[in-house]
Amino acid sequence: MAPQMIGLVAHVGKQGAAELLAYLIERFETAGRIVGIEEATARLLGREGTPLRDLAAASGLLVVLGGDGSLLRTVHRLDGSAPPVFGINLGSLGFLTCFSSQERDRAADAILSGHFALSARSLIGVEVVRDGGRAASVVGLNEAVVSRGQHSRLVQIDTRIDGHLLTRYNADGLIIATPTGSTAYALSAGGPIVAPDASVFVINPVCPHVLTNRATLVPDASEIELTVCAGEEEVLLTVDGHAVTPLLGGDRVVIRKSPRAIRLAMPEGSSFFDLLRQKLKWSGTNV
């Protein structure tokens, strides 16, 4: 169904953001749609804007102009509570975006006609438990990462699945990724590519000292508990590359599937596997 109220959010530092924003506003308003603009985004055009949470609550579709990072930041600012999200890529790779800025005509046509598909994406709830209390809590779309700080040394992380010890990782870090996040940092660390509708988490060590430590898939109904071993210093928890929390020895990071989900727009008629071939340039040949 075509949205009647469209919210616009842009990465204001991206080249071409203002031009694309002005083009979309003209297209949408000419078609008789109500257009809302996030505060910082509106300042690109010298306009008054709307706080993001208010904009999201009022919009039938949230259009994010930027790259995957821009979309992830928007999800974080909304704490996972968002209408369907339609990404238009102003960056490079763009696994989460629907069209590139060069395809702005197709993007606007799809939004106005409602001819796009929605892909439900799981979110993770990440909680830091310290001295029996909750020290931090955040929602993520891609991954939670426990890693070393500035010092080039391994960190020790005890990992439990539903209370059962999996192993103690000695590694540069440990990634817990959703299916959506399997094409992000986890992919760079040698993890598997997982279809977005698979009901699993990926547990993926980064440069493990034990050669037999490999990526492990667990059901997304599992509770994953990571404990930073005593004596560890300068260990960081990062969620989707943005929310950073310093961890202390003995801290527990508890990761569960969030009851919330995000719906991402995809071109009508396309599949996740079409996206893989396009983004990863899989040709099926030796070249």
C-alpha positions in Angstrom: 0.0 0.0 0.0 1.3 3.5 -0.9 2.1 5.6 2.2 0.2 8.9 2.6 2.6 10.3 5.1 6.3 10.0 4.3 9.1 10.9 6.7 12.6 11.9 5.3 15.9 11.4 7.2 19.3 12.1 5.6 22.9 11.8 6.4 23.6 15.5 6.3 27.3 15.0 5.6 26.9 13.0 2.5 27.5 14.6 -0.9 24.3 14.9 -2.9 22.0 14.6 0.2 20.5 18.1 -0.2 19.9 17.6 -3.9 18.2 14.2 -3.5 16.2 15.5 -0.6 14.8 18.5 -2.6 14.0 16.2 -5.5 12.0 13.7 -3.3 10.1 16.5 -1.5 9.0 17.9 -4.9 8.0 14.5 -6.2 6.0 13.5 -3.1 4.3 16.9 -2.6 3.4 17.1 -6.3 1.7 13.7 -5.9 -0.3 15.0 -2.9 1.5 13.2 -0.2 2.2 14.6 3.3 6.0 15.0 3.8 7.7 15.3 7.1 11.4 16.0 7.6 13.7 15.2 10.5 15.2 18.3 12.2 18.8 18.0 11.2 17.8 17.0 7.7 15.4 19.9 7.3 18.3 22.3 8.1 19.9 21.2 4.8 17.2 23.1 3.0 16.7 25.9 5.6 13.4 24.5 6.8 11.9 23.6 10.2 11.9 19.9 10.9 10.3 17.4 13.3 12.0 15.4 16.1 12.8 11.9 14.7 10.6 10.0 17.2 7.6 12.2 16.4 8.3 11.9 12.7 8.5 8.1 12.9 5.3 7.8 14.9 3.4 9.9 12.3 4.8 8.4 9.1 3.6 5.4 7.1 7.1 5.1 5.6 10.5 6.4 6.7 12.9 7.2 3.9 16.5 7.2 4.9 19.1 8.9 2.6 22.6 7.6 3.2 24.4 4.3 3.5 23.9 1.3 5.8 25.4 3.3 8.6 22.8 6.0 8.3 20.0 3.4 8.4 21.5 1.7 11.5 21.9 5.1 13.3 18.2 5.8 12.6 17.2 2.4 14.0 19.3 3.1 17.1 17.8 6.6 17.6 14.3 5.0 17.5 15.3 2.1 19.8 14.0 -0.3 17.2 10.5 1.3 17.1 10.0 2.5 13.5 7.6 2.3 10.6 8.8 0.5 7.5 12.2 1.9 6.4 13.1 2.6 2.7 16.8 3.3 2.2 18.3 5.2 -0.7 22.0 4.7 -0.9 24.4 7.6 -1.0 27.3 5.5 0.1 29.2 2.6 -1.5 28.0 -1.0 -0.8 24.5 -0.6 0.8 23.2 -4.0 1.8 20.3 -2.5 3.7 19.2 0.2 1.2 16.7 -0.4 -1.5 17.9 1.8 -4.4 21.0 4.0 -5.2 20.8 7.7 -5.6 21.3 7.2 -9.3 18.0 5.4 -9.3 16.1 8.2 -7.7 13.3 8.1 -10.3 12.7 4.4 -9.7 12.8 4.9 -6.0 10.3 7.8 -6.0 8.0 5.8 -8.3 8.1 2.7 -6.1 7.3 4.8 -3.0 4.4 6.6 -4.5 2.9 3.5 -6.0 3.6 1.3 -3.0 5.4 -1.2 -5.4 8.1 -2.4 -3.0 8.4 -5.5 -0.8 9.0 -5.4 3.0 11.5 -7.8 4.6 11.1 -8.3 8.4 14.4 -8.2 10.1 15.1 -9.5 13.6 16.6 -7.2 16.2 18.8 -8.1 19.2 18.4 -6.8 22.7 21.8 -6.3 24.4 22.1 -5.9 28.2 25.2 -5.3 30.3 24.9 -6.7 33.8 27.4 -5.4 36.4 27.4 -6.2 40.1 23.9 -7.6 39.8 22.4 -4.5 38.2 21.8 -3.4 34.6 24.6 -1.1 33.5 23.5 -0.6 29.9 20.8 -1.7 27.5 20.5 -1.2 23.7 18.8 -2.7 20.7 20.7 -3.6 17.5 20.0 -4.7 14.0 23.3 -6.1 12.8 25.6 -7.2 15.6 27.0 -6.9 19.1 30.8 -7.0 19.4 32.9 -7.5 22.4 36.5 -6.6 21.5 39.8 -5.3 22.8 40.5 -1.6 23.2 43.6 0.1 22.1 46.1 -2.6 23.3 47.0 -5.3 20.7 46.3 -8.3 22.9 43.7 -11.1 23.1 40.7 -10.8 25.3 39.1 -13.8 27.2 35.4 -14.2 26.9 33.4 -17.0 28.5 30.4 -17.8 26.3 27.3 -19.6 27.4 24.2 -20.6 25.5 21.0 -20.9 27.6 23.3 -21.3 30.7 25.5 -24.0 29.1 29.2 -23.2 28.6 30.2 -23.2 24.9 33.8 -22.2 25.3 36.2 -19.5 26.5 37.3 -17.6 23.5 40.8 -16.1 23.4 40.5 -13.7 20.5 40.7 -10.1 19.3 36.9 -10.1 19.8 33.6 -11.9 19.5 30.7 -11.0 17.2 27.1 -12.0 17.8 25.3 -11.3 14.6 21.7 -11.4 13.4 21.0 -12.8 9.9 21.0 -9.2 8.7 24.4 -8.6 10.3 25.9 -11.7 8.7 26.8 -9.6 5.6 28.5 -6.9 7.8 31.4 -7.2 10.2 30.8 -11.0 10.6 31.3 -11.5 6.9 34.6 -9.7 7.1 35.6 -11.9 10.0 35.0 -15.1 7.9 31.5 -15.8 9.1 28.7 -17.4 6.9 26.1 -15.5 4.9 22.7 -16.1 6.4 19.4 -15.5 4.7 17.5 -12.7 6.6 14.5 -14.9 7.5 16.6 -17.6 9.1 15.9 -17.9 12.8 19.5 -18.0 14.0 22.3 -16.0 15.6 25.9 -16.2 14.4 28.6 -16.5 17.1 31.8 -15.5 15.3 35.3 -15.0 16.9 37.6 -12.4 15.5 41.1 -13.8 15.0 40.8 -16.6 17.6 44.0 -18.0 19.1 42.6 -21.6 18.9 42.4 -22.6 15.2 39.4 -24.9 15.8 37.2 -21.9 17.0 34.9 -21.3 14.1 31.6 -19.5 13.6 28.7 -21.2 15.3 25.0 -20.9 14.5 22.5 -21.1 17.4 18.7 -20.7 17.4 17.6 -17.1 17.9 15.4 -18.3 20.8 18.7 -18.8 22.7 20.0 -16.5 25.4 23.7 -15.8 24.8 25.8 -14.7 27.8 29.3 -13.3 27.4 31.4 -12.9 30.5 34.5 -10.8 30.4 37.1 -12.7 32.4 38.5 -11.2 35.6 41.6 -9.0 35.1 40.7 -7.9 31.6 41.0 -4.2 30.9 40.0 -1.9 28.0 37.3 -4.3 26.7 34.6 -2.6 24.7 31.0 -3.6 23.8 29.9 -2.1 20.4 26.4 -2.5 18.9 26.1 -1.9 15.2 29.3 0.1 15.3 27.7 3.0 17.2 26.7 2.3 20.8 30.0 1.8 22.7 30.1 0.6 26.3 33.4 0.0 28.2 33.3 -3.4 30.0 35.0 -4.4 33.2 36.2 -7.9 34.3 33.2 -9.9 35.5 30.7 -7.9 33.4 28.1 -10.1 31.7 26.7 -9.2 28.3 23.3 -10.9 27.8 22.0 -11.0 24.2 18.4 -12.1 23.3 16.2 -11.7 20.3 14.2 -8.5 20.7 10.4 -8.7 20.6 10.6 -5.9 18.1 11.5 -6.1 14.4 12.3 -3.7 11.6 10.7 -3.9 8.2 13.1 -2.9 5.4 12.0 -2.1 1.9 13.3 -4.1 -1.0 12.7 -3.7 -4.8 9.5 -5.5 -5.8 10.3 -8.9 -7.4 13.8 -9.1 -6.1 15.2 -11.5 -3.5 18.0 -11.5 -1.0 20.0 -13.7 -3.4 19.6 -11.2 -6.2 21.1 -8.7 -3.8 24.0 -10.9 -2.9 24.9 -11.4 -6.6 24.7 -7.6 -7.2 26.5 -6.4 -4.1 29.2 -9.1 -4.0 29.6 -9.2 -7.8 29.1 -12.9 -8.0 29.1 -13.8 -11.7 29.4 -17.6 -11.6 32.6 -17.5 -13.6 36.3 -17.7 -12.8 36.8 -14.1 -13.5 
